[in-house]
Amino acid sequence: MRFKFDHRKSKLLRDNPRRGIGFEEAIAIFDKPYYQDQRSDDPEQYRAIGWVGERLYSLIFEVREDDKGEYCHLVTLWRSNREEKELYADSSN
């Protein structure tokens, strides 16, 4: 799977204490089992909830296409809230 994102936005996310990581680290969500659902239709966006290190994060992404095929465009991320933690726990049982 290929990923693309705005590197300036990634730095802003990493520097924000409420986020704590950038997109470079958040890609690790896809390395382990994760929960996924669709967040919106226009634009078509998805939410992935999964582990990055010792913390559970939520990541919004879009599936886009270029001349090399499909890739994931990372939009934003945050530390998962209680509801998202429950969704993840329920999906892994």
TACOR-V843834 format. One record per run of one state. SS is the DSSP state (alpha for helix, beta for strand, coil for the rest). FROM is the first residue (numbers start at 1). LEN is the number of residues. If there is no record, write none. Layout:
# TACOR-V843834
((SS & FROM & LEN) (SS & FROM & LEN))
This chain:
# TACOR-V843834
((coil & 1 & 2) (beta & 3 & 2) (coil & 5 & 2) (alpha & 7 & 9) (coil & 16 & 7) (alpha & 23 & 9) (coil & 32 & 3) (beta & 35 & 7) (coil & 42 & 2) (beta & 44 & 9) (coil & 53 & 2) (beta & 55 & 12) (coil & 67 & 2) (beta & 69 & 11) (coil & 80 & 2) (alpha & 82 & 10) (coil & 92 & 2))
